[in-house]
Amino acid sequence: MAALSDQFLVVTLLSYLVAMICHAAEYSFGARGVIAKAAVRELAGAGGPPVSVEVGADGPAGVPAGTAPGRVDRARLAGRAAVAVTILGAAAHLVTLVSRGIAADRMPWGNMYEFVLTVTFVGVAAWLAVLARRTHLRHLGLFVTLVMVVLLGVAGMVLYAPIAPLVPALNSYWFAVHISMMCLASGTFLVGFVAAAMYLIRAGYDKGRRSFPYTLGARVPGAEALERLTFRLHAFAFPIWTFGVAAGAIWAEAAWGRYWGWDPKETWAFISWVVYAGYLHARATPSVKRSTATWIAILGWATMLMNLVGVNLFLSGFHSYSGL
């Protein structure tokens, strides 16, 4: 089962890579959603050539007259293929986790490698759930799959650890409660980070900035839709993160005889909580610009990476037994 898990990790990584390439094809050659509607308005306002507007399952799409229909159709087909391959990759991802858990005879969250596998799976599942309700956000899939490929590549090449039994301190029912909540929140925050980053890029592009990376905003969904998605994902994940931190404190009291000891993991989990609380507060404050609030969300993900990578690699504490 351990070998099966390793093999399916390769299948997962390749699937997300193929999905990223298909998304890139649609991103480069497609015309849909807010991009197409903006093109319709711009051409009409400039007295440009006639524009045909197609409304179908993928949402409104405006294509200037004379554009090769086959090119647009192939781009749309590439986008649909990207979603299908992402679903295939998510299935292989799930097999990777399940087979790893069976081989270890425990939940597959015992080290940094397994934690990253779980967080990325939650991230893909969250993205597919968003896509099922918001098909016009499909262009965002290029950047979601890019992040997944990078994280899984690092997990497989740098963080990989052989299967080993849990240390005695982790043999508790709080292991499943605490870690599952942290994985669920972290995966959702991951997709929220992608949406937040693309919102800032799109907003900069709408303001006339044409330097990299703002040029990436030309074909992503509208800034308003991205900002709203960012808020909803963070509003969903924040209470889960809060519960996970509280569950960890209860577990710490049972394992170490104190609820809170300012261990590096505990400290950075609390820092992340404060930053994300600051984002939600700023987002709910009318006087705070949406871009300013979104930068706080970006900072929140930076603290998450510090907690995941920096603490494990450079600091030591009660959580050091998890290793890589």
C-alpha positions as CSV (number, residue, x, y, z in Angstrom):
1,M,0.0,0.0,0.0
2,A,2.9,2.4,0.7
3,A,4.2,1.7,-2.9
4,L,0.7,2.3,-4.3
5,S,0.5,5.6,-2.5
6,D,3.8,6.7,-4.0
7,Q,2.7,5.6,-7.5
8,F,-0.6,7.5,-7.2
9,L,1.3,10.6,-6.1
10,V,3.0,10.6,-9.5
11,V,-0.4,10.1,-11.2
12,T,-1.8,13.0,-9.1
13,L,1.0,15.3,-9.9
14,L,0.9,14.5,-13.7
15,S,-2.9,15.0,-13.7
16,Y,-2.7,18.4,-12.2
17,L,0.1,19.3,-14.6
18,V,-2.0,18.3,-17.6
19,A,-4.9,20.2,-16.2
20,M,-2.7,23.3,-15.8
21,I,-1.6,23.0,-19.4
22,C,-5.3,22.7,-20.6
23,H,-6.2,25.7,-18.4
24,A,-3.3,27.6,-19.9
25,A,-4.6,26.8,-23.4
26,E,-8.1,28.2,-22.6
27,Y,-6.6,31.1,-20.7
28,S,-4.5,32.1,-23.8
29,F,-7.0,31.5,-26.6
30,G,-10.5,31.5,-25.0
31,A,-13.0,34.3,-24.6
32,R,-15.6,34.0,-21.9
33,G,-17.3,35.6,-19.0
34,V,-16.4,39.1,-17.9
35,I,-13.6,39.3,-20.4
36,A,-15.8,38.7,-23.3
37,K,-18.5,41.0,-21.9
38,A,-15.9,43.8,-21.5
39,A,-14.8,43.2,-25.1
40,V,-18.4,43.6,-26.2
41,R,-18.7,46.9,-24.4
42,E,-15.4,48.2,-25.6
43,L,-16.0,47.3,-29.3
44,A,-19.5,48.8,-29.2
45,G,-18.3,52.0,-27.5
46,A,-15.5,52.4,-30.1
47,G,-17.8,51.7,-33.0
48,G,-15.9,48.5,-33.8
49,P,-16.9,45.5,-35.8
50,P,-20.2,43.7,-35.1
51,V,-20.0,41.4,-32.1
52,S,-21.9,38.1,-31.7
53,V,-22.8,37.1,-28.2
54,E,-23.2,33.4,-27.4
55,V,-24.9,32.3,-24.2
56,G,-24.4,28.6,-23.3
57,A,-23.5,26.3,-20.5
58,D,-20.2,28.1,-20.0
59,G,-21.9,31.5,-19.5
60,P,-21.9,34.5,-21.8
61,A,-19.1,34.8,-24.3
62,G,-18.6,37.6,-26.8
63,V,-16.5,36.9,-29.9
64,P,-15.8,39.7,-32.4
65,A,-17.1,38.9,-35.9
66,G,-14.4,37.3,-38.0
67,T,-12.8,35.4,-35.1
68,A,-12.4,31.7,-36.1
69,P,-15.1,29.8,-34.3
70,G,-13.0,26.7,-34.2
71,R,-10.4,28.5,-32.2
72,V,-12.8,29.5,-29.5
73,D,-14.5,26.1,-29.5
74,R,-11.1,24.4,-29.0
75,A,-10.2,26.7,-26.2
76,R,-13.5,26.0,-24.5
77,L,-13.0,22.3,-25.0
78,A,-9.5,22.7,-23.4
79,G,-11.1,24.4,-20.4
80,R,-13.6,21.5,-20.0
81,A,-10.8,19.0,-20.3
82,A,-8.9,20.8,-17.6
83,V,-11.8,20.4,-15.2
84,A,-12.2,16.7,-16.1
85,V,-8.5,16.0,-15.6
86,T,-8.5,18.0,-12.3
87,I,-11.3,15.7,-11.1
88,L,-9.3,12.7,-12.2
89,G,-6.3,14.1,-10.3
90,A,-8.4,14.6,-7.2
91,A,-9.5,11.0,-7.3
92,A,-5.9,9.9,-7.6
93,H,-5.0,12.3,-4.8
94,L,-7.6,10.6,-2.6
95,V,-6.2,7.2,-3.4
96,T,-2.7,8.5,-2.5
97,L,-4.0,9.6,1.0
98,V,-6.2,6.5,1.7
99,S,-3.5,4.0,0.7
100,R,-0.9,5.9,2.8
101,G,-3.3,5.7,5.8
102,I,-3.9,2.0,5.3
103,A,-0.2,1.3,5.0
104,A,0.5,3.3,8.2
105,D,-2.6,2.0,10.0
106,R,-3.5,5.5,11.1
107,M,-4.8,8.8,9.7
108,P,-2.2,10.0,7.1
109,W,-1.3,13.2,9.0
110,G,1.7,12.1,11.0
111,N,4.4,14.3,9.4
112,M,4.9,17.3,7.2
113,Y,4.7,15.3,3.9
114,E,1.4,13.8,4.8
115,F,0.0,17.1,6.0
116,V,0.9,18.8,2.7
117,L,-0.8,16.0,0.8
118,T,-4.0,16.5,2.9
119,V,-4.0,20.3,2.7
120,T,-3.6,20.2,-1.1
121,F,-6.4,17.6,-1.5
122,V,-8.7,19.8,0.6
123,G,-7.6,22.7,-1.6
124,V,-8.5,20.9,-4.8
125,A,-11.8,19.7,-3.3
126,A,-12.7,23.3,-2.3
127,W,-11.8,24.5,-5.8
128,L,-14.0,21.9,-7.5
129,A,-16.9,22.9,-5.1
130,V,-16.5,26.5,-6.0
131,L,-16.3,25.7,-9.7
132,A,-19.5,23.6,-9.5
133,R,-21.4,26.7,-8.4
134,R,-19.3,29.4,-10.2
135,T,-18.4,28.1,-13.7
136,H,-17.5,31.6,-14.8
137,L,-14.4,31.4,-12.5
138,R,-12.9,28.6,-14.5
139,H,-9.9,30.6,-15.7
140,L,-8.8,30.7,-12.0
141,G,-8.1,27.0,-12.3
142,L,-4.8,27.8,-14.1
143,F,-3.4,29.3,-10.9
144,V,-5.0,26.8,-8.6
145,T,-3.4,23.9,-10.4
146,L,-0.1,25.7,-10.6
147,V,0.0,26.0,-6.8
148,M,-1.0,22.4,-6.5
149,V,1.8,21.2,-8.8
150,V,4.4,23.3,-6.9
151,L,3.3,22.1,-3.5
152,L,3.0,18.5,-4.4
153,G,6.3,18.6,-6.3
154,V,8.0,20.0,-3.1
155,A,6.2,17.4,-1.0
156,G,7.3,14.5,-3.2
157,M,10.9,15.6,-3.7
158,V,11.8,17.4,-0.5
159,L,9.4,16.6,2.3
160,Y,8.9,12.8,1.6
161,A,9.2,10.7,4.7
162,P,8.9,6.9,5.1
163,I,5.9,5.6,6.9
164,A,6.4,5.3,10.6
165,P,4.1,4.8,13.6
166,L,2.9,7.7,15.6
167,V,4.8,8.8,18.7
168,P,2.9,8.1,21.9
169,A,2.0,11.8,22.4
170,L,-0.1,11.7,19.2
171,N,-2.0,8.5,20.0
172,S,-5.2,10.3,21.0
173,Y,-8.6,10.9,19.5
174,W,-7.7,14.6,19.6
175,F,-5.2,13.7,16.8
176,A,-8.1,13.2,14.3
177,V,-10.1,16.2,15.6
178,H,-7.3,18.7,15.8
179,I,-5.4,17.8,12.6
180,S,-8.5,17.3,10.5
181,M,-9.7,20.8,11.3
182,M,-6.3,22.4,10.6
183,C,-6.1,20.6,7.3
184,L,-9.6,21.6,6.3
185,A,-9.0,25.3,7.2
186,S,-5.5,25.3,5.6
187,G,-6.8,23.9,2.3
188,T,-9.6,26.4,2.1
189,F,-7.2,29.3,3.0
190,L,-5.0,28.0,0.2
191,V,-7.7,28.5,-2.4
192,G,-8.6,31.8,-0.8
193,F,-5.0,32.9,-1.2
194,V,-5.0,32.2,-4.9
195,A,-8.3,34.1,-5.3
196,A,-6.9,37.0,-3.2
197,A,-3.7,37.2,-5.3
198,M,-5.6,37.2,-8.5
199,Y,-7.9,39.8,-7.3
200,L,-5.0,42.2,-6.6
201,I,-3.6,41.4,-10.1
202,R,-7.0,41.9,-11.8
203,A,-7.7,45.1,-9.8
204,G,-4.3,46.5,-10.8
205,Y,-4.9,45.6,-14.5
206,D,-8.3,47.4,-14.4
207,K,-6.5,50.5,-13.1
208,G,-4.3,50.5,-16.2
209,R,-1.2,48.8,-15.0
210,R,0.3,46.8,-17.8
211,S,3.5,45.5,-16.3
212,F,4.0,42.0,-15.1
213,P,2.3,40.4,-13.1
214,Y,-0.7,42.7,-13.7
215,T,-0.8,41.6,-17.4
216,L,-2.0,38.2,-16.0
217,G,-5.3,40.0,-15.0
218,A,-6.4,40.4,-18.6
219,R,-8.1,37.0,-18.7
220,V,-9.0,36.2,-15.1
221,P,-12.5,36.7,-13.8
222,G,-13.7,40.2,-12.7
223,A,-12.2,41.8,-9.7
224,E,-15.5,42.0,-7.9
225,A,-16.1,38.3,-8.3
226,L,-12.6,37.4,-7.1
227,E,-12.8,39.7,-4.1
228,R,-16.2,38.2,-3.1
229,L,-14.8,34.6,-3.5
230,T,-11.8,35.6,-1.4
231,F,-14.0,36.8,1.4
232,R,-16.4,33.8,1.4
233,L,-13.5,31.3,1.5
234,H,-11.9,33.1,4.4
235,A,-15.2,33.5,6.2
236,F,-15.8,29.8,5.9
237,A,-12.3,28.7,6.9
238,F,-11.7,31.1,9.9
239,P,-14.2,29.4,12.3
240,I,-12.7,26.0,11.4
241,W,-9.2,27.3,12.1
242,T,-10.5,28.8,15.4
243,F,-12.0,25.4,16.4
244,G,-8.8,23.6,15.4
245,V,-6.6,25.9,17.5
246,A,-9.0,25.4,20.5
247,A,-9.0,21.7,20.0
248,G,-5.2,21.7,20.0
249,A,-5.1,23.6,23.3
250,I,-7.4,21.0,24.9
251,W,-5.2,18.2,23.5
252,A,-2.1,20.0,24.8
253,E,-3.6,20.0,28.3
254,A,-4.2,16.3,28.1
255,A,-0.8,15.5,26.7
256,W,1.5,18.0,28.3
257,G,-0.4,19.3,31.3
258,R,-1.0,22.9,30.0
259,Y,-3.4,24.5,27.5
260,W,-0.9,26.9,26.1
261,G,2.9,27.1,26.3
262,W,3.9,29.5,23.5
263,D,5.4,26.6,21.5
264,P,6.5,27.9,18.1
265,K,3.7,26.0,16.3
266,E,1.1,27.3,18.8
267,T,2.5,30.8,18.5
268,W,2.4,30.9,14.7
269,A,-1.1,29.3,14.7
270,F,-2.2,32.2,16.9
271,I,-0.5,34.7,14.7
272,S,-2.3,33.3,11.7
273,W,-5.6,33.5,13.7
274,V,-4.9,37.2,14.5
275,V,-4.1,38.1,10.9
276,Y,-7.1,36.4,9.5
277,A,-9.3,38.0,12.1
278,G,-7.8,41.3,11.1
279,Y,-8.7,40.6,7.5
280,L,-12.3,39.8,8.2
281,H,-12.6,42.9,10.4
282,A,-11.0,45.0,7.7
283,R,-13.3,43.5,5.1
284,A,-16.3,44.4,7.2
285,T,-15.2,48.0,7.7
286,P,-16.5,50.3,5.0
287,S,-13.7,52.8,5.4
288,V,-11.0,50.1,4.6
289,K,-10.3,49.6,0.9
290,R,-10.9,46.1,-0.4
291,S,-7.4,46.0,-1.8
292,T,-6.0,46.8,1.7
293,A,-8.1,44.1,3.3
294,T,-6.9,41.6,0.7
295,W,-3.3,42.3,1.4
296,I,-4.0,41.3,5.0
297,A,-5.3,38.0,3.6
298,I,-2.1,37.6,1.7
299,L,-0.1,38.2,4.8
300,G,-2.2,35.6,6.6
301,W,-1.1,33.0,4.0
302,A,2.5,34.0,4.5
303,T,2.1,33.2,8.3
304,M,0.6,29.9,7.3
305,L,3.7,29.0,5.2
306,M,5.9,30.1,8.1
307,N,4.0,27.8,10.4
308,L,4.1,24.9,7.9
309,V,7.7,25.3,6.6
310,G,9.7,27.7,8.8
311,V,8.7,26.3,12.2
312,N,9.3,22.7,11.1
313,L,12.7,23.4,9.5
314,F,14.2,26.1,11.6
315,L,12.6,26.0,15.0
316,S,12.2,23.4,17.7
317,G,9.5,22.7,20.2
318,F,6.9,20.3,21.4
319,H,5.7,19.7,17.8
320,S,9.2,18.8,16.5
321,Y,8.4,15.1,16.8
322,S,6.3,15.5,13.6
323,G,9.5,16.0,11.6
324,L,9.2,16.2,7.9
